[in-house]
């Protein structure tokens, strides 16, 4: 108890004692300094100073004071006295004036110009500004002349504990592995205090935990957080909320404090093995399930998370290890059981498997805790399914000779129903694979027969598909490919490989090889081709040519003599008999054409035509063709020129026997509608109501001759033009011999029932008197004479 009381008194009075020691000297510094600023030459100073002090004084010193201090956050009714300035030149009169300048002079700090007292006028904050540098000077009050040089001094703001610690980076988040040992580092926190760290204990911090015991601890001075309990389990509790306090004044009573929070999360370690939810699993599967299809899932739960919870599955025992497989689902961590091989209900109806789940990533620290694996039993029941027919063989290969008879049996396919209740099978051919229907199959026993003749040389292989169908369930169908190979029969005779044409030189020698010919055979004998060549019996003693069989199965044609001539005979035909070695053998006769040609001394063929002898010396065939082409071109030019001359001399007037004027019929005038049934008979288009009697055709030249009109007497200058035109029109209209014989058809009637009536001008002579041409005189001087002429004509008609 006395020790605790002593500690409390110390905590309470220590700051006050420090404050007293710090502040009081600054308050009474001016009187104290007065004894120290007296000049060394003063008689008063000599009385007070000892002999030792006399030696230490400087004769030119005018100002002496210590560093001044002022307490921060000090508030009172009056300004606080910081200190007093005094010079030894001041005799005590009012002739000296003190001047203050520098940081805060006149605003924060004010000096009494007579006494030199300095007061702080405002509340000061050390955290805002810790010290002020000022300059003092003594001047003559009357003249303002400096009595001494200016002197600089510092006023320091004395710190008090007015700032609490703060966690600038808070709140904090940290992680630590679960199951960690005691003292494992978690994180470190940091608090700051704005007070002076070098003066007193205002900024000396001590850390402690307010919440989070007993799981975590913190070092008081370093603020390092560590685990305080062993084996903390994430699966039991994953997150912790810890409150940290920082207190200044070294943690003593009266200090200020601040707090922050630290959220600590336990990270996972692999300390838990996988565990199956159940020890026995049951699954059923149809026997016709496709390979690779999943039939069930098993799950081993792991309390860990992430990589520590990953497990791998395996089949370690059972009678279906080769039939089934198990894989891991990367998303759900399930074990998926799949089928590897086909199932058969009739063979095996159930399987028993033992599966194991083991962790992929194992932490060696926890191996001693037990095996990180678990096992379970899986029973799989196979259910019966209606299966399609099964052929006795996966493929079939049949062979048949190309001369096989129709309906002959080529082979047989067989199939059965694998189900317990076996169903009869019917066979058929997929006609998409046998479009020409060359084969048939017996639906009951599966025998394949020939439907049409085969030809190996056309198609050597035939691939068809046989379909097997259950009679009880037509949806159960199986298919099998059947390859049919057509075997060769010697049914084709050999012949020349190509159409040969040999060339024989006129200057050739006896025994010279004229041509080497080869033969081909469409058949394909097993031992290869071997041909026999011979001449026709009647040409065995051919006087001109002979043949010779070569070792490479070819034939050489040789000339028996020399002196062949194109003029005597240009072409020779040599029939040759070619036989194969088949059974029975086949033969054919091919004819070789031998043409006699003119050759050079080296035996090079130059010309094989007999006409070459009649050509002039030095004139080639190409030159002759060019000359003939030029002659033909000249003849064509002459013919064209004559034709054009004749065409220019033809008369423009068409003769009577060439009169084709009515061959062009125009229908762009008003026609007679449906009554216009005779293109050349205009009578049918006349108005039937206004025409009586016979109307002759006007589209042909009339037989009677029109008498020529008598010549008109000369007329005076004042001729009646209107009368002259009317006379001429009348003569032209009534002259049947004058061309163009009414070749321009004018249809004067539109037909019965037309509301418009006739639009033709054929009968317009009856309405000429109704026309009035007086309006022409109104058109101006140019039409005045024309109007007078027509007006005269009209008046003459009336008279």
Secondary structure as UniProt FT lines:
FT   HELIX           2..27
FT   HELIX           29..34
FT   TURN            35..36
FT   TURN            40..41
FT   HELIX           43..48
FT   HELIX           51..56
FT   TURN            59..60
FT   STRAND          68..71
FT   TURN            72..73
FT   STRAND          80..84
FT   TURN            88..89
FT   STRAND          96..102
FT   TURN            103..104
FT   TURN            106..108
FT   STRAND          109..111
FT   TURN            113..115
FT   STRAND          117..120
FT   TURN            126..128
FT   STRAND          131..140
FT   TURN            141..143
FT   STRAND          151..158
FT   TURN            168..169
FT   STRAND          172..177
FT   TURN            178..179
FT   TURN            182..183
FT   STRAND          185..188
FT   TURN            197..198
FT   TURN            200..203
FT   STRAND          206..211
FT   TURN            213..215
FT   STRAND          216..218
FT   TURN            220..222
FT   STRAND          224..227
FT   TURN            234..236
FT   STRAND          239..247
FT   HELIX           249..251
FT   TURN            253..254
FT   STRAND          257..267
FT   STRAND          275..276
FT   STRAND          280..286
FT   TURN            287..288
FT   TURN            291..292
FT   STRAND          294..301
FT   HELIX           306..309
FT   STRAND          311..318
FT   TURN            319..323
FT   STRAND          324..328
FT   TURN            330..332
FT   STRAND          334..339
FT   TURN            345..347
FT   STRAND          350..359
FT   HELIX           364..369
FT   STRAND          373..383
FT   STRAND          389..391
FT   STRAND          396..401
FT   TURN            402..403
FT   TURN            406..407
FT   STRAND          409..412
FT   STRAND          415..417
FT   STRAND          425..429
FT   HELIX           431..433
FT   TURN            435..436
FT   STRAND          439..441
FT   TURN            443..445
FT   STRAND          447..450
FT   TURN            456..458
FT   STRAND          461..470
FT   TURN            474..475
FT   STRAND          477..487
FT   STRAND          495..496
FT   STRAND          501..505
FT   TURN            506..507
FT   TURN            510..511
FT   STRAND          513..517
FT   STRAND          519..520
FT   TURN            526..527
FT   STRAND          532..535
FT   HELIX           537..539
FT   TURN            540..541
FT   STRAND          545..549
FT   TURN            551..552
FT   STRAND          555..559
FT   TURN            566..568
FT   STRAND          571..579
FT   STRAND          587..599
FT   TURN            601..602
FT   STRAND          605..607
FT   HELIX           610..614
FT   TURN            617..618
FT   HELIX           621..649
FT   HELIX           656..658
FT   HELIX           661..663
FT   HELIX           673..675
FT   TURN            679..680
FT   HELIX           682..685
FT   TURN            688..690
FT   HELIX           721..733
FT   TURN            736..737
FT   TURN            739..742
FT   TURN            752..753
FT   TURN            755..756
FT   TURN            762..763
FT   HELIX           764..770
FT   HELIX           774..779
FT   HELIX           781..798
//
